[in-house]
């Protein structure tokens, strides 16, 4: 094998994860894990479901009051959640 065809083990693992879409699943799990830290325990207690779909974080909230409060802080939440996973994966948040 020639030297120009060699890649690092780290790059090979990243390519494997990306090809199998594991990177998206890992990011989604990290976002779910960071949700309570970012929004606080009180707001997180009203969260029923979190899904990441094509850059849109879909969050199901059981209280309309909490949903409206979170919607008012959407841009701050996007920034904080992206920083928590060190990626700009979230482009928007939909609260349902």
Backbone as CSV, one residue per row, in Angstrom:
resi,resn,N_x,N_y,N_z,CA_x,CA_y,CA_z,C_x,C_y,C_z
1,UNK,0.845,-1.171,0.000,0.000,0.000,0.000,0.890,1.234,0.000
2,UNK,0.562,2.166,-0.871,1.372,3.374,-0.918,0.986,4.315,0.211
3,UNK,1.885,5.164,0.564,1.719,6.072,1.692,0.592,7.089,1.453
4,UNK,0.319,7.443,0.213,-0.707,8.447,-0.071,-2.124,7.920,0.187
5,UNK,-2.298,6.614,0.284,-3.617,6.047,0.543,-3.885,5.820,2.026
6,UNK,-2.942,6.173,2.870,-3.106,5.964,4.297,-3.894,7.106,4.923
7,UNK,-4.770,6.745,5.870,-5.477,7.746,6.660,-5.327,7.359,8.123
8,UNK,-5.514,8.326,8.977,-5.360,8.038,10.404,-6.529,7.177,10.890
9,UNK,-6.317,6.481,11.970,-7.365,5.653,12.561,-8.551,6.522,12.975
10,UNK,-8.284,7.687,13.535,-9.353,8.604,13.929,-10.213,9.014,12.745
11,UNK,-9.579,9.323,11.597,-10.327,9.697,10.396,-11.133,8.522,9.864
12,UNK,-10.572,7.325,9.959,-11.285,6.127,9.509,-12.522,5.878,10.368
13,UNK,-12.397,6.060,11.667,-13.537,5.863,12.562,-14.608,6.919,12.299
14,UNK,-14.196,8.185,12.106,-15.154,9.246,11.806,-15.904,8.955,10.507
15,UNK,-15.191,8.486,9.492,-15.823,8.162,8.214,-16.814,7.012,8.363
16,UNK,-16.443,6.027,9.158,-17.322,4.879,9.410,-18.596,5.348,10.119
17,UNK,-18.446,6.167,11.156,-19.604,6.668,11.898,-20.504,7.506,10.992
18,UNK,-19.893,8.347,10.167,-20.669,9.209,9.287,-21.427,8.385,8.244
19,UNK,-20.786,7.379,7.694,-21.418,6.536,6.688,-22.618,5.784,7.261
20,UNK,-22.555,5.454,8.513,-23.636,4.697,9.157,-24.567,5.588,9.970
21,UNK,-24.362,6.918,9.860,-25.169,7.935,10.527,-25.122,7.823,12.050
22,UNK,-24.065,7.209,12.575,-23.885,7.131,14.026,-23.605,8.511,14.608
23,UNK,-22.942,9.367,13.819,-22.607,10.696,14.327,-23.861,11.485,14.686
24,UNK,-24.921,11.350,13.884,-26.179,12.029,14.177,-26.822,11.463,15.444
25,UNK,-26.759,10.159,15.599,-27.335,9.530,16.791,-26.567,9.936,18.041
26,UNK,-25.256,10.024,17.931,-24.441,10.440,19.064,-24.759,11.891,19.430
27,UNK,-24.860,12.768,18.427,-25.207,14.165,18.684,-26.580,14.279,19.338
28,UNK,-27.547,13.515,18.828,-28.891,13.560,19.399,-28.878,13.112,20.859
29,UNK,-28.151,12.046,21.158,-28.051,11.588,22.547,-27.359,12.619,23.432
30,UNK,-26.322,13.263,22.917,-25.647,14.314,23.678,-26.574,15.502,23.929
31,UNK,-27.369,15.867,22.917,-28.321,16.960,23.081,-29.359,16.627,24.145
32,UNK,-29.857,15.403,24.095,-30.830,14.973,25.103,-30.217,15.028,26.496
33,UNK,-28.969,14.616,26.605,-28.281,14.647,27.887,-28.025,16.054,28.391
34,UNK,-27.838,16.999,27.482,-27.549,18.387,27.862,-28.803,19.240,28.003
35,UNK,-29.941,18.746,27.582,-31.185,19.518,27.589,-31.485,20.084,28.981
36,UNK,-31.466,19.236,30.003,-31.795,19.684,31.356,-30.800,20.725,31.856
37,UNK,-29.547,20.537,31.560,-28.536,21.497,31.992,-28.754,22.856,31.334
38,UNK,-29.158,22.857,30.069,-29.329,24.115,29.329,-30.628,24.830,29.724
39,UNK,-31.739,24.086,29.829,-33.023,24.746,30.113,-33.346,24.803,31.598
40,UNK,-32.677,23.998,32.392,-32.954,23.946,33.828,-33.906,22.806,34.157
41,UNK,-33.822,22.341,35.379,-34.602,21.178,35.817,-36.102,21.434,35.752
42,UNK,-36.531,22.648,36.090,-37.961,22.954,36.098,-38.560,22.821,34.698
43,UNK,-37.950,23.483,33.699,-38.449,23.382,32.330,-38.289,21.968,31.783
44,UNK,-37.193,21.331,32.109,-36.944,19.972,31.605,-37.987,18.986,32.118
45,UNK,-38.544,19.239,33.284,-39.544,18.312,33.830,-40.821,18.278,32.982
46,UNK,-41.044,19.293,32.149,-42.205,19.328,31.264,-41.903,18.749,29.880
47,UNK,-40.673,18.354,29.653,-40.260,17.813,28.360,-40.642,16.346,28.280
48,UNK,-41.362,15.994,27.221,-41.797,14.617,27.035,-40.953,13.868,26.005
49,UNK,-40.466,14.582,25.008,-39.743,13.919,23.923,-38.840,14.920,23.221
50,UNK,-37.673,14.458,22.780,-36.732,15.286,22.024,-36.235,14.461,20.843
51,UNK,-36.338,15.021,19.642,-35.831,14.366,18.433,-35.081,15.380,17.591
52,UNK,-34.027,14.935,16.939,-33.279,15.767,16.008,-33.567,15.267,14.607
53,UNK,-34.128,16.156,13.781,-34.500,15.787,12.413,-33.982,16.828,11.430
54,UNK,-32.962,16.461,10.688,-32.429,17.321,9.636,-32.100,18.729,10.131
55,UNK,-31.477,18.816,11.300,-31.066,20.095,11.839,-32.132,20.819,12.644
56,UNK,-33.298,20.201,12.766,-34.381,20.796,13.548,-34.592,19.952,14.791
57,UNK,-34.456,20.584,15.950,-34.697,19.905,17.211,-36.188,20.017,17.507
58,UNK,-36.856,18.880,17.550,-38.294,18.840,17.814,-38.470,18.435,19.273
59,UNK,-39.097,19.328,20.048,-39.243,19.116,21.485,-40.726,19.129,21.835
60,UNK,-41.187,18.032,22.411,-42.580,17.945,22.838,-42.655,18.364,24.301
61,UNK,-43.450,19.397,24.557,-43.583,19.981,25.891,-45.024,19.785,26.358
62,UNK,-45.205,19.355,27.611,-46.544,19.053,28.123,-47.310,20.271,28.626
63,UNK,-46.667,21.418,28.733,-47.317,22.624,29.233,-47.224,23.735,28.192
64,UNK,-48.365,24.326,27.851,-48.357,25.416,26.870,-47.636,26.650,27.420
65,UNK,-47.707,26.868,28.710,-47.020,28.015,29.320,-45.503,27.849,29.188
66,UNK,-45.008,26.656,29.504,-43.570,26.376,29.380,-43.160,26.429,27.914
67,UNK,-43.989,25.893,27.019,-43.694,25.920,25.583,-43.519,27.364,25.113
68,UNK,-44.441,28.252,25.507,-44.336,29.660,25.101,-43.101,30.332,25.681
69,UNK,-42.785,30.036,26.917,-41.585,30.605,27.545,-40.322,30.156,26.801
70,UNK,-40.241,28.878,26.455,-39.077,28.362,25.734,-39.005,28.961,24.323
71,UNK,-40.148,29.154,23.689,-40.156,29.736,22.343,-39.594,31.152,22.347
72,UNK,-39.816,31.883,23.418,-39.297,33.251,23.499,-37.769,33.267,23.612
73,UNK,-37.192,32.167,24.037,-35.739,32.080,24.208,-35.098,31.117,23.201
74,UNK,-35.769,30.897,22.094,-35.314,29.905,21.126,-33.894,30.163,20.620
75,UNK,-33.566,31.386,20.265,-32.235,31.663,19.701,-31.136,31.408,20.735
76,UNK,-31.389,31.734,21.987,-30.413,31.473,23.050,-30.270,29.967,23.266
77,UNK,-31.391,29.246,23.218,-31.348,27.793,23.387,-30.569,27.126,22.262
78,UNK,-30.791,27.570,21.034,-30.056,27.005,19.894,-28.561,27.201,20.090
79,UNK,-28.181,28.412,20.443,-26.763,28.710,20.653,-26.178,27.864,21.783
80,UNK,-26.866,27.801,22.905,-26.365,27.057,24.068,-26.280,25.553,23.797
81,UNK,-27.287,25.012,23.128,-27.269,23.571,22.827,-26.170,23.230,21.822
82,UNK,-25.996,24.075,20.808,-24.909,23.847,19.851,-23.552,23.909,20.536
83,UNK,-23.383,24.859,21.445,-22.124,24.955,22.184,-21.912,23.729,23.068
84,UNK,-22.997,23.181,23.610,-22.874,22.033,24.511,-22.387,20.777,23.793
85,UNK,-22.652,20.669,22.493,-22.185,19.507,21.722,-21.059,19.873,20.761
86,UNK,-20.602,21.126,20.852,-19.479,21.616,20.026,-19.724,21.383,18.534
87,UNK,-20.937,21.717,18.096,-21.321,21.558,16.700,-22.465,22.524,16.395
88,UNK,-22.600,22.926,15.168,-23.722,23.760,14.755,-24.807,22.904,14.109
89,UNK,-25.149,21.835,14.777,-26.101,20.870,14.236,-27.530,21.388,14.271
90,UNK,-27.885,22.206,15.262,-29.267,22.693,15.384,-29.410,23.997,14.627
91,UNK,-30.315,24.010,13.668,-30.611,25.220,12.894,-31.903,25.877,13.397
92,UNK,-32.794,25.066,13.977,-34.063,25.586,14.464,-34.592,24.632,15.545
93,UNK,-35.524,25.123,16.346,-36.206,24.305,17.339,-37.697,24.459,17.128
94,UNK,-38.393,23.347,17.089,-39.859,23.359,17.032,-40.379,22.804,18.349
95,UNK,-41.235,23.568,18.988,-41.852,23.127,20.232,-43.268,22.669,19.923
96,UNK,-43.594,21.494,20.425,-44.938,20.943,20.181,-45.582,20.575,21.472
